[in-house]
Amino acid sequence: MDSIVVSPYGVQAIQVLTILLGAPLVSGFISHAEGRMQGRRGPRILQPYYDIIKLFSKETLVTNDSSWVFLAGPIVAFACYLTVPLLIPVLTTFPLPLGFSGDILGGGFILALAGFSVALSGAESGAPYAQLGASRAMTFGALIEPTILFVIFAVALITHTDLPYALSATIRSSASQMVRPSHVFAAVAFFLVVLVDTGRVPVETHSGTLEFGMIDEARTLEHSGPPLALLKWGSTMKQLILYTILINVFLAPWGLASTGKVSSVVLAVAALLGKAMVVGLVFAVIDNLFSKLRLFKITEFIASAFLLAVLSVLVFYAGGG
């Protein structure tokens, strides 16, 4: 098997398949572990796969007040989540054919487009709770995006590029890169952003149906059948994509394949899923250890992440980068 080499385009397809097929596994593992933390048996690790398959066999219902946007939103969002793995280092240390077609800022814009599509689809349903969730998501998204921009600017200043593969190579080049103050501030800021963007911020519950705190669940209340399956599947893909960026660009870009050999690629897939599960456990612990805050406290939480990103830039210019 070591003599078999996968072409760069083949590896790029495997990257997309890893995110596509591995995301429900990571989500199921985290949900199972979270149930154990709470003294429950927890859902089965493979439960997300069963749910997605079941939803694809269900009927699609459309509200009377909605238009084609209601059904197009989940499809656009799912396509966006399939596009981002083409731009970021998921499995390899070397750039793949489409790796230079967009920088990390472009990947952020694609993720923002996915979130906008889901929110627009929820608002188009005409249901009050769905519109409430869409409004909240866009409000907090407007606060998260400037933080991501400052994180990208900080890392670009440190590494002199905003290409994901180059960022990952810079961190791998020396252990001292990991402890540079500006990089530490940027990494912590992005960690907090991922915490918010994956619904793990300690405000009510990320999967609750209580209208006082629900955001992500509210946007999908009116969807059913295959569109809801795409939304559920896309949510797990978004989570794994953010974990991948956090791991392979900021924290631990090791275990990646340096060649296209089948054995190296398979080990890289296993390493990515393993690291993602560890990061997911950390987020689950944070989610369960802290008391739930009120909804308006999210702005203060995001503001702290924004402050850390700004400090990263200031520290770099002050000579601490």
Long-range contacts (C-beta under 8 A, 24 or more apart in sequence): 1-261, 1-262, 1-263, 2-261, 2-262, 2-263, 3-261, 4-261, 4-262, 5-259, 5-260, 5-261, 5-262, 6-260, 6-261, 6-262, 6-265, 7-260, 8-96, 8-97, 8-260, 9-96, 9-97, 10-260, 11-91, 11-92, 11-96, 11-257, 11-260, 11-265, 12-86, 12-96, 12-97, 12-98, 12-99, 14-91, 14-265, 14-269, 15-85, 15-86, 15-90, 15-91, 15-92, 15-96, 16-82, 16-85, 16-86, 18-85, 18-90, 18-91, 18-269, 18-272, 18-273, 19-81, 19-82, 19-84, 19-85, 19-90, 19-237, 19-240, 19-241, 19-244, 20-82, 20-237, 22-240, 22-269, 22-272, 22-273, 22-276, 23-233, 23-236, 23-237, 23-239, 23-240, 24-48, 24-49, 24-52, 24-233, 24-236, 25-49, 25-273, 26-236, 26-239, 26-240, 26-243, 26-273, 26-276, 26-277, 26-280, 27-235, 27-236, 27-239, 27-240, 27-280, 29-277, 29-280, 30-277, 30-280, 30-281, 30-283, 30-284, 33-280, 33-281, 33-284, 34-284, 34-287, 34-288, 37-284, 37-285, 37-288, 38-288, 48-232, 48-236, 51-229, 51-232, 52-229, 52-232, 52-233, 55-224, 55-225, 55-226, 55-228, 55-229, 55-232, 56-225, 56-226, 56-229, 58-224, 58-225, 58-226, 58-228, 59-224, 59-225, 60-224, 60-225, 60-226, 60-227, 61-224, 61-225, 63-125, 63-126, 63-127, 63-222, 64-126, 65-125, 65-126, 66-124, 66-125, 66-126, 66-222, 67-124, 69-120, 69-121, 69-124, 70-121, 70-124, 70-125, 70-222, 71-121, 71-227, 72-117, 72-121, 73-117, 73-118, 73-120, 73-121, 73-122, 73-124, 74-117, 74-118, 74-121, 74-223, 74-227, 74-228, 74-230, 74-231, 74-234, 75-227, 75-230, 76-113, 76-114, 76-117, 77-114, 77-115, 77-117, 77-118, 77-121, 77-230, 77-231, 77-234, 78-230, 78-233, 78-234, 78-237, 80-110, 80-111, 80-113, 80-114, 80-117, 81-111, 81-114, 81-234, 81-237, 81-238, 81-241, 82-237, 83-110, 84-110, 84-111, 84-241, 85-241, 85-244, 87-164, 88-164, 88-241, 88-244, 88-245, 88-248, 88-249, 89-164, 89-165, 89-168, 89-248, 89-249, 89-253, 89-256, 90-244, 90-248, 90-272, 91-256, 91-257, 91-265, 91-268, 91-269, 91-272, 92-256, 92-257, 92-258, 92-260, 92-265, 92-268, 93-165, 93-168, 93-169, 93-172, 93-253, 93-256, 93-257, 93-258, 94-165, 94-258, 95-163, 95-165, 99-163, 99-164, 99-165, 100-163, 100-165, 103-162, 103-163, 103-164, 104-152, 104-155, 104-162, 104-163, 104-164, 104-167, 104-245, 104-249, 105-149, 105-152, 105-162, 107-164, 107-245, 108-145, 108-148, 108-149, 108-152, 111-238, 111-241, 111-242, 112-141, 112-145, 114-234, 114-238, 115-141, 116-141, 118-219, 118-220, 118-231, 118-234, 119-219, 121-219, 121-223, 122-218, 122-219, 122-220, 122-221, 122-222, 125-221, 125-222, 125-223, 127-221, 127-222, 129-211, 129-214, 129-218, 129-221, 130-218, 130-219, 130-220, 130-221, 130-222, 132-211, 132-218, 133-214, 133-215, 133-216, 133-217, 133-218, 133-219, 133-221, 134-218, 134-219, 136-215, 136-218, 136-295, 137-215, 137-216, 137-219, 140-196, 140-215, 140-298, 140-299, 140-302, 143-299, 143-302, 143-303, 143-306, 144-193, 144-196, 144-197, 144-302, 146-306, 147-189, 147-192, 147-193, 147-302, 147-305, 147-306, 147-309, 148-190, 148-193, 150-189, 150-306, 150-309, 150-310, 150-312, 150-313, 151-186, 151-189, 151-190, 151-193, 151-309, 151-312, 153-313, 154-182, 154-183, 154-185, 154-186, 154-189, 154-309, 154-312, 154-313, 154-316, 155-183, 155-186, 155-249, 155-250, 157-182, 157-313, 157-316, 157-321, 158-182, 158-183, 158-186, 158-316, 158-321, 164-245, 164-248, 164-249, 167-249, 168-248, 168-249, 168-253, 168-256, 171-249, 171-250, 171-253, 172-253, 172-254, 178-251, 180-320, 180-321, 181-312, 181-315, 181-320, 181-321, 182-312, 182-313, 182-315, 182-316, 182-320, 182-321, 183-250, 183-312, 183-321, 185-308, 185-309, 185-311, 185-312, 185-315, 186-250, 186-308, 186-309, 186-312, 187-246, 187-250, 187-251, 188-308, 189-305, 189-306, 189-308, 189-309, 189-312, 190-245, 190-246, 190-250, 191-246, 191-250, 192-301, 192-302, 192-304, 192-305, 192-308, 193-302, 193-305, 194-242, 194-243, 194-246, 194-283, 195-283, 195-286, 196-298, 196-301, 196-302, 196-305, 197-238, 197-242, 198-238, 198-239, 198-242, 198-283, 200-283, 200-284, 200-286, 200-287, 201-298, 201-301, 202-286, 202-287, 202-290, 202-291, 202-292, 202-293, 203-292, 203-293, 203-294, 203-295, 203-297, 203-298, 203-301, 204-292, 204-295, 205-292, 206-287, 212-295, 213-292, 213-295, 239-280, 240-276, 243-275, 243-276, 243-279, 243-280, 244-272, 244-276, 246-279, 247-272, 247-275, 247-276, 247-279, 248-272
